[in-house]
Amino acid sequence: MQKNAPDSSSDNAAVCLEKISIGYGDNIVLKDIDFCVNRGDIVTVLGGSGCGKSTLLKAIIGLLPPLKGKIYLQGEEISGNVSGMTLAEARKRIGVLFQSAALIGSLTVAENVALPIVEFSKAPRGIIHDIVRLKLEMVKLGGFGEYFPSDLSGGMKKRVGLARAMALDPEILFCDEPSSGLDPVTSAEMDQLLLELNESLGITMVVITHDLPSIMTISDWSIMLDRSVRGIIAKGPPEELENSPDPRVHAFFHRQPAPEG
């Protein structure tokens, strides 16, 4: 069943961006980005290489302040002149799966997953151990806590990164290219895992990706960026975007060369 279009209702929006522009110094990467993500939805942000997908993610999670505009997480502004405490509290409510998984090689799998719990809580060691065990079981890696990242396959590393992102039971999960570098079967398993977490926990997800099978499998709604306009060129369910009359959108969804000009 198709879900409703994202809106800015304070009761329904998990993430809202209002006319934000993002860049590095004088280099404007994205301008006038305006969209919301409904609570409980999986929204994919897509587009070709260099269109600003990862830059947008950095802005939403507070790593790159926007040059203008406002960003809201669960109705609370995290951009502009907010205090460091406000941003820190907001970060406790989100989880981030980085593209490379970003595991620390000198720590075991269990120690990697425990990092945000140790950082943001005062839970005793026994409780942390139990939480880590549950999170690893959640991503189907029970029994791998004493392994090191070098002992794992690429797909397993991604799942450890996902377990760490879920360690504090976030309300919103951000994923940067979760299927990048994975074979088709492992990529499909990652898609299924994200769907299971969304359905069982009701967690909102914003997924940065250019992987067409993943987009069609997990998305409730998609937002397409384009480097030539430094902004959004399409929004909607992927089934609709697949049949878009815009030649740039059509080329992306049908794996065709970009239209000239």
Protein Blocks (a to p, Z undefined) as FASTA:
>chain_A
ZZddddfbfklmmbdcehiacdehjlcfbghiacdddehiacddeddehilpmmmmmmmn
opaccfbdcddeehiafehjddfklmmmmmmmpccddfklopafkbcfklmmmmmmmmmm
ccdfklmmmmmmmmmmmnopghilmpcfklpcfklmmmmmmmmmmmnopabdcdehklgo
iafklmmmmmmmmmmmmmmnopacddddfbfklmmmmpmbdcdddfklopafbecdfklm
mmpcblklmmmmnopacdeZZ
